[in-house]
Amino acid sequence: MKRILITGASGMLGSELCLALQNNFDIYAYEKLSTDNAKGLDITNIDEVNSAIACVKPNIIINCAAF
């Protein structure tokens, strides 16, 4: 199954996208701060972003983070 890394996963768009895609893809949800449904990721920190990408090895990356 293809892996999708989604940033901003607990926001309005990101959470709906996670729900819509979860049956057909492996979803790796990230948010600025860790929550029950998403891991923490500061998208302004290039080292954190590179680490998440190296760990997940996503086929697709979708940025839903607002700022």
N, C-alpha and C positions, 0 to 999 in steps of 0.2 A: 504494500500500500504506500502511496506517496505521502511524504511528510511535508506539512505546512507549518511554518513558524509565523505566528501572528503577534505583532506588538500592539499595545493598547487594547488587550483582550478583555478587559473588564469595563471598557467604555460602551457607549450605546451601539456603535457600529461593530466594534470588535467582538462583543459578546453575542450579537446576533449572527455574525459571520461564523463564529465558533460553533454555534448551534446548527447552523445550516450545513456546515461542512463535515461535522463530526462522524456521520455515518459512512462517508466515502473516503475519508482521509485520516491519517494520524495527525492530530492537531497538537502543536506545542505552543501553548498560550503564555505570553509574557506581558507584564504590566510594570509600571514604574516601581511600585512596591509589591512585595509578595502578598498574595491573597490565597484564599482556599482554592480558587480556580486557576490561578496564574502564578508563574514564577516572577521574581523581580528582575528587571532589566532597565538600566539607564541608557536609553538610546543615544545620549550625548557622549557616552563614554565608549570610545572605539574599541578599547580592550575588552570590555564587557560584551559588546556586540560580536566581536570576532570570536570570543570564547563560546557564546551561545550558538553561533553558526557552526563552529567546529564540533561542538558537542552534539547538536541535533542533526547536522548534515541535511538541511531541508532541500526539497526539490523546488519549493516555492516559498518566498518570503512576502508577507503582506503587512504593510505598515498602516495601522489604524490609530497610532498615537497622535494626539492633538498637538501637544507641546510639552 
